[in-house]
Amino acid sequence: MNAQPEVLVRVQKNVGRLTLNRPQALHALTQNMCEIMIGGLLAWQEDPEIEMVIIDHSGERGFCAGGDIRMLAHSGAGDGAEARAFFHTEYQLNHLLFTYETPVVAMLDGVVMGGGVGISMPAYYRIATERTTFAMPETGIGLFPDVGGGWYLPRLPGKAGLWLALTGARIKGADCLRLGVATHFVEFGAVEGLKKAIVADPRRIDDILKKYRADAGKAPLVSIEQDLNRLFVGDSVEQIFEFLEADSSDWGKAQLAVMKSKSPQTLKVAFRQLQTGAALTDFADNMAMEYRIGARVVQKHDFIEGVRAVIIDKDNAPLWDPAQLESVTDAMLDEIFAPLPADQEWSPLT
């Protein structure tokens, strides 16, 4: 029995600390972890002594690799109840952080994917390092870029968010800074000192961050942004495929090859999700939409098959169904996005 709690919750002076503490699983979120974080945040929300919250991780491997995918697939293969309960709680945590009035600092060091994106993007201060690897790789396992992806991704500059959603591309710290995924860049070796300085005087955080700021170097995205914004346009995934197929650049060919390996159903789900999310004005409405998608997609063939191929058997040869983009109909998407029965809908914490 692991005696260590999955999230370390404590107060240091006037700062609440949430430290993800599941290093053997790269801090992949469980429902219990989400509940612990919600408990801490709600308690601190009412405490006038708490001036700031820091979310970080133990160990050196990375911030958070996502959610407990094996559990989701196991549940999805059955009645899906455990998966829905996890999504419901996780999305309540995402929304609580989005609406939280006390400033939150998230340390985006190492791997930041899926669920890790959901608990860091709402933070007012998002600190990347040279070790940061940020991605929403869900289309590769038949899932979709949830935890607020429908809200955050279409609001990134140009077509970068759509590109990240459809390809699952991984970007490093300099690109995170360029896109606004990160607000600041600090060298990994200085992170502990930075946290101590914030705890010592949270009200001076802006001056502290100026002191610890480092040069992220040239963002690799600069060299592909023109192609990205030229090719990831259109009214459908099929149109993006057409533009990529007609493109002669090596970069365009590489993106096409990557997207052809993804679940056609999930590509179309992600496209509609971002299109819908871009037009919403309330983050809660986005999370309600994503919960409807998640509640259904988790029980569909492509998610079960994607997890088998990528995570369990690791043959990386998923057999998607439907296998072709044109076979994923609007009616199929309508069913995935449709409202749930009233007593099954998602709602934020009250």
MARVEX-599736 format. One record per residue (C-alpha): residue number from 0; chain; x, y, z. Coordinates in Angstrom, 3 decimals, decimal comma. Layout:
BEGIN
 num cadena       xx       yy       zz
 NUM      A        X        Y        Z
...
REM end
This chain:
BEGIN
 num cadena       xx       yy       zz
   0      A    0,000    0,000    0,000
   1      A    1,405    3,375   -1,007
   2      A    1,431    5,551    2,088
   3      A    2,144    8,687    0,070
   4      A   -0,913   10,798   -0,859
   5      A   -1,445   11,294   -4,602
   6      A   -1,441   15,067   -4,134
   7      A    0,526   16,863   -1,417
   8      A   -1,627   19,666    0,006
   9      A   -0,110   22,191    2,375
  10      A    0,163   25,879    3,201
  11      A    3,516   27,654    3,319
  12      A    3,168   31,135    4,798
  13      A    0,487   32,749    2,597
  14      A    0,745   30,292   -0,306
  15      A   -1,360   27,168   -0,875
  16      A    0,661   24,324   -2,417
  17      A   -0,737   21,509   -4,570
  18      A    1,988   19,075   -5,595
  19      A    1,053   16,189   -7,879
  20      A    2,597   13,112   -6,286
  21      A    2,174   10,104   -8,541
  22      A    5,601   10,095  -10,200
  23      A    5,540    6,434  -11,225
  24      A    2,587    7,267  -13,507
  25      A    3,965   10,654  -14,586
  26      A    1,302   12,175  -12,307
  27      A   -1,556   10,968  -14,526
  28      A   -4,722   12,234  -12,862
  29      A   -7,126   10,005  -10,988
  30      A  -10,540   10,985   -9,670
  31      A   -9,060   10,954   -6,164
  32      A   -6,373   13,459   -7,197
  33      A   -8,998   15,774   -8,660
  34      A  -11,094   15,535   -5,481
  35      A   -8,065   16,309   -3,284
  36      A   -7,228   19,394   -5,366
  37      A  -10,843   20,583   -5,332
  38      A  -10,880   20,232   -1,523
  39      A   -7,730   22,301   -1,117
  40      A   -8,839   25,002   -3,539
  41      A  -12,282   25,353   -1,937
  42      A  -10,757   25,672    1,537
  43      A   -8,237   28,300    0,401
  44      A  -10,865   30,205   -1,559
  45      A  -12,472   31,194    1,748
  46      A   -9,168   31,923    3,515
  47      A   -8,109   35,611    3,366
  48      A   -4,588   34,592    4,430
  49      A   -3,987   32,673    1,185
  50      A   -2,610   35,102   -1,395
  51      A   -1,499   32,628   -4,045
  52      A   -1,645   28,948   -5,070
  53      A    1,226   26,999   -6,667
  54      A    0,560   23,792   -8,624
  55      A    3,662   21,683   -9,298
  56      A    4,848   18,070   -9,213
  57      A    7,209   15,858   -7,237
  58      A   10,195   14,198   -8,905
  59      A   11,841   15,262  -12,149
  60      A    9,997   13,396  -14,913
  61      A    7,289   15,893  -15,656
  62      A    4,231   17,812  -14,590
  63      A    1,318   15,608  -15,722
  64      A    0,957   13,162  -18,600
  65      A   -2,859   13,291  -18,674
  66      A   -5,571   11,178  -17,122
  67      A   -5,700    7,524  -16,135
  68      A   -6,222    6,227  -19,683
  69      A   -6,200    2,526  -18,786
  70      A   -8,999    3,078  -16,269
  71      A  -11,015    5,049  -18,828
  72      A  -10,670    2,309  -21,437
  73      A  -11,515   -0,461  -18,956
  74      A  -14,594    1,478  -17,857
  75      A  -15,543    2,362  -21,428
  76      A  -15,458   -1,315  -22,384
  77      A  -18,093   -1,865  -19,672
  78      A  -20,839    0,534  -18,585
  79      A  -18,638    3,645  -18,685
  80      A  -19,807    4,790  -15,228
  81      A  -16,334    5,142  -13,692
  82      A  -15,073    7,048  -16,741
  83      A  -18,025    9,460  -16,618
  84      A  -17,511   10,025  -12,884
  85      A  -13,850   10,849  -13,523
  86      A  -14,655   13,289  -16,336
  87      A  -17,362   14,935  -14,235
  88      A  -14,978   15,556  -11,336
  89      A  -11,990   16,486  -13,522
  90      A  -14,034   19,046  -15,463
  91      A  -15,338   20,537  -12,207
  92      A  -11,703   20,999  -11,159
  93      A  -10,902   22,587  -14,530
  94      A  -13,813   24,998  -14,154
  95      A  -12,978   25,809  -10,526
  96      A   -9,449   26,772  -11,574
  97      A  -10,767   28,822  -14,505
  98      A  -13,022   30,874  -12,212
  99      A  -10,656   30,933   -9,201
 100      A  -10,066   34,447   -7,892
 101      A   -6,807   33,812   -5,992
 102      A   -3,876   33,890   -8,478
 103      A   -2,591   30,436   -9,424
 104      A    0,960   29,632  -10,559
 105      A    1,441   26,428  -12,595
 106      A    4,937   25,008  -13,120
 107      A    4,874   23,537  -16,640
 108      A    8,107   21,597  -16,299
 109      A    8,626   18,372  -18,240
 110      A    5,630   16,598  -19,786
 111      A    2,385   18,612  -19,876
 112      A   -0,285   16,662  -21,747
 113      A   -4,038   16,102  -21,625
 114      A   -5,198   16,414  -18,037
 115      A   -2,017   18,339  -17,231
 116      A   -3,104   20,974  -19,740
 117      A   -6,501   21,183  -18,035
 118      A   -5,064   22,077  -14,632
 119      A   -2,362   24,448  -15,916
 120      A   -3,997   26,514  -18,672
 121      A   -6,438   28,243  -16,261
 122      A   -3,503   29,463  -14,124
 123      A   -2,691   33,176  -14,267
 124      A    1,056   32,426  -14,276
 125      A    2,243   29,499  -16,399
 126      A    5,971   28,837  -16,138
 127      A    7,702   26,809  -18,866
 128      A   11,276   25,495  -18,788
 129      A   13,681   24,052  -21,364
 130      A   12,317   20,605  -20,369
 131      A    8,671   21,447  -21,128
 132      A    6,881   19,245  -23,659
 133      A    3,295   20,365  -24,234
 134      A    0,788   18,346  -26,277
 135      A   -2,826   17,295  -26,700
 136      A   -2,221   13,852  -28,261
 137      A   -5,723   12,426  -27,806
 138      A   -6,605   11,918  -31,511
 139      A   -3,949    9,184  -31,579
 140      A   -5,957    7,038  -29,149
 141      A   -9,459    7,808  -30,397
 142      A  -10,164   10,348  -27,670
 143      A  -10,369   14,151  -28,150
 144      A   -8,529   17,208  -26,727
 145      A  -10,750   17,709  -23,686
 146      A  -10,183   19,432  -20,287
 147      A  -11,002   22,765  -21,895
 148      A   -9,255   22,180  -25,229
 149      A  -12,365   23,382  -27,030
 150      A  -11,924   26,740  -25,295
 151      A   -8,136   27,216  -25,194
 152      A   -6,971   25,791  -28,516
 153      A   -9,071   27,922  -30,909
 154      A   -7,954   31,004  -28,948
 155      A   -4,252   30,411  -29,638
 156      A   -2,686   32,556  -32,416
 157      A   -3,536   31,659  -36,005
 158      A   -4,330   28,017  -36,632
 159      A   -1,854   26,657  -34,074
 160      A   -4,568   25,280  -31,787
 161      A   -6,267   23,352  -34,583
 162      A   -2,899   21,972  -35,682
 163      A   -2,101   20,847  -32,121
 164      A   -5,546   19,238  -31,780
 165      A   -5,532   17,342  -35,070
 166      A   -1,905   16,183  -35,168
 167      A   -1,114   15,803  -31,450
 168      A    2,113   17,733  -32,171
 169      A    4,488   18,265  -29,258
 170      A    5,928   21,707  -28,630
 171      A    8,723   22,812  -26,306
 172      A    9,072   25,745  -23,919
 173      A   10,002   28,420  -26,477
 174      A    6,944   27,583  -28,590
 175      A    4,742   27,548  -25,480
 176      A    5,928   31,076  -24,755
 177      A    5,346   32,211  -28,339
 178      A    1,782   30,869  -28,405
 179      A    0,884   32,171  -24,947
 180      A    0,531   28,656  -23,552
 181      A    3,224   29,786  -21,101
 182      A    3,403   33,287  -19,663
 183      A    7,050   33,023  -18,536
 184      A   10,172   30,955  -19,222
 185      A   12,563   29,969  -16,421
 186      A   15,517   27,567  -16,536
 187      A   14,795   24,235  -14,853
 188      A   17,694   24,706  -12,441
 189      A   16,101   27,900  -11,124
 190      A   12,587   26,529  -10,513
 191      A   13,090   25,577   -6,864
 192      A   14,558   28,982   -6,117
 193      A   11,653   30,630   -7,878
 194      A    9,109   28,705   -5,800
 195      A   10,892   29,640   -2,573
 196      A   10,960   33,299   -3,595
 197      A    7,224   33,279   -4,363
 198      A    6,425   31,637   -1,017
 199      A    8,580   34,229    0,764
 200      A    6,731   37,172   -0,807
 201      A    3,832   36,265   -3,141
 202      A    2,808   39,885   -3,594
 203      A    6,085   40,554   -5,397
 204      A    5,611   37,749   -7,917
 205      A    5,860   39,988  -10,989
 206      A    9,221   41,374   -9,853
 207      A   10,366   37,884   -8,856
 208      A    9,500   36,507  -12,305
 209      A   11,462   39,318  -13,974
 210      A   14,476   38,341  -11,879
 211      A   14,176   34,629  -12,751
 212      A   13,233   35,104  -16,405
 213      A   15,520   33,310  -18,873
 214      A   15,939   33,387  -22,656
 215      A   13,868   30,629  -24,220
 216      A   15,722   30,918  -27,535
 217      A   14,121   31,037  -30,964
 218      A   10,768   29,279  -31,151
 219      A   10,859   26,464  -33,767
 220      A    7,276   27,384  -34,678
 221      A    8,508   30,591  -36,324
 222      A    9,815   28,600  -39,284
 223      A    6,507   26,784  -39,907
 224      A    3,873   29,323  -38,872
 225      A    3,316   30,559  -42,402
 226      A    2,697   27,021  -43,694
 227      A    0,595   26,164  -40,648
 228      A   -1,738   29,147  -41,084
 229      A   -1,940   28,539  -44,841
 230      A   -2,772   24,844  -44,685
 231      A   -4,884   24,330  -41,551
 232      A   -7,840   26,288  -42,910
 233      A  -11,151   25,291  -44,424
 234      A  -14,608   24,254  -43,335
 235      A  -13,855   20,596  -42,678
 236      A  -11,137   18,067  -41,943
 237      A  -11,520   16,845  -45,537
 238      A  -10,593   20,311  -46,813
 239      A   -7,488   20,397  -44,647
 240      A   -6,530   16,979  -46,071
 241      A   -7,026   18,350  -49,596
 242      A   -4,795   21,352  -48,903
 243      A   -2,121   19,112  -47,401
 244      A   -2,315   16,621  -50,279
 245      A   -1,859   19,457  -52,803
 246      A    1,064   20,948  -50,879
 247      A    4,602   20,234  -52,021
 248      A    6,408   21,134  -48,796
 249      A    8,041   18,447  -46,671
 250      A    6,315   19,887  -43,623
 251      A    2,878   19,603  -45,235
 252      A    3,551   16,011  -46,298
 253      A    4,645   15,157  -42,757
 254      A    1,453   16,612  -41,250
 255      A   -0,678   14,652  -43,707
 256      A    1,110   11,406  -42,814
 257      A    0,584   12,061  -39,114
 258      A   -3,110   12,845  -39,519
 259      A   -3,689    9,740  -41,630
 260      A   -2,613    7,677  -38,604
 261      A   -5,274    9,251  -36,355
 262      A   -8,849    8,157  -35,743
 263      A  -11,011    9,701  -38,513
 264      A  -13,916    9,957  -36,072
 265      A  -11,796   11,765  -33,507
 266      A  -10,358   14,180  -36,080
 267      A  -13,890   15,256  -36,960
 268      A  -14,953   15,399  -33,320
 269      A  -11,969   17,629  -32,466
 270      A  -12,625   19,887  -35,465
 271      A  -16,263   20,430  -34,462
 272      A  -15,306   20,776  -30,787
 273      A  -12,880   23,636  -31,526
 274      A  -15,268   25,249  -33,989
 275      A  -18,055   25,196  -31,387
 276      A  -15,804   26,195  -28,498
 277      A  -14,466   29,210  -30,386
 278      A  -17,956   30,701  -30,517
 279      A  -18,852   30,123  -26,851
 280      A  -18,701   32,919  -24,288
 281      A  -18,911   30,833  -21,087
 282      A  -16,242   28,276  -20,135
 283      A  -18,896   26,223  -18,320
 284      A  -20,779   25,761  -21,604
 285      A  -17,581   24,435  -23,174
 286      A  -17,091   21,942  -20,351
 287      A  -20,711   20,778  -20,637
 288      A  -20,108   20,172  -24,359
 289      A  -16,893   18,265  -23,670
 290      A  -18,593   16,134  -21,022
 291      A  -21,255   15,089  -23,538
 292      A  -18,521   14,126  -25,995
 293      A  -16,451   12,323  -23,358
 294      A  -19,401   10,390  -21,939
 295      A  -20,028    8,904  -25,392
 296      A  -16,613    8,663  -27,028
 297      A  -15,140    6,710  -24,111
 298      A  -17,467    3,807  -24,946
 299      A  -16,868    3,861  -28,684
 300      A  -14,742    1,391  -30,642
 301      A  -12,001    3,848  -31,586
 302      A  -11,091    4,761  -28,016
 303      A  -10,972    1,141  -26,811
 304      A   -8,971    0,187  -29,910
 305      A   -6,658    3,209  -29,685
 306      A   -5,732    2,436  -26,087
 307      A   -5,155   -1,211  -27,001
 308      A   -2,839   -0,307  -29,900
 309      A   -0,884    2,552  -28,315
 310      A   -0,853    1,853  -24,576
 311      A   -1,605   -1,837  -23,913
 312      A   -0,256   -3,910  -26,830
 313      A    1,936   -1,058  -28,147
 314      A    1,735   -2,342  -31,731
 315      A    0,756    1,188  -32,865
 316      A   -1,522   -0,330  -35,489
 317      A   -5,064    0,635  -34,502
 318      A   -7,922   -0,504  -36,722
 319      A  -10,209    2,530  -36,761
 320      A  -13,906    2,170  -37,468
 321      A  -14,943    4,047  -39,559
 322      A  -11,586    3,788  -41,311
 323      A  -12,172    6,707  -43,716
 324      A  -12,982   10,357  -43,061
 325      A  -15,893   10,354  -45,502
 326      A  -17,499    7,484  -43,577
 327      A  -17,777    9,632  -40,434
 328      A  -21,155   11,245  -41,044
 329      A  -22,694   14,417  -39,629
 330      A  -25,337   12,196  -38,024
 331      A  -22,628   10,318  -36,100
 332      A  -21,182   13,617  -34,879
 333      A  -24,622   14,964  -33,982
 334      A  -25,159   11,914  -31,777
 335      A  -21,812   12,440  -30,000
 336      A  -22,489   16,156  -29,368
 337      A  -26,195   15,869  -28,494
 338      A  -27,419   16,904  -25,020
 339      A  -27,546   14,141  -22,433
 340      A  -30,673   13,393  -20,385
 341      A  -31,145   16,277  -17,929
 342      A  -30,126   14,213  -14,894
 343      A  -26,872   13,132  -16,606
 344      A  -25,578   16,531  -17,768
 345      A  -22,381   18,059  -16,369
 346      A  -22,576   21,063  -14,080
 347      A  -19,924   23,141  -12,296
 348      A  -19,449   23,109   -8,545
 349      A  -21,985   25,254   -6,761
REM end
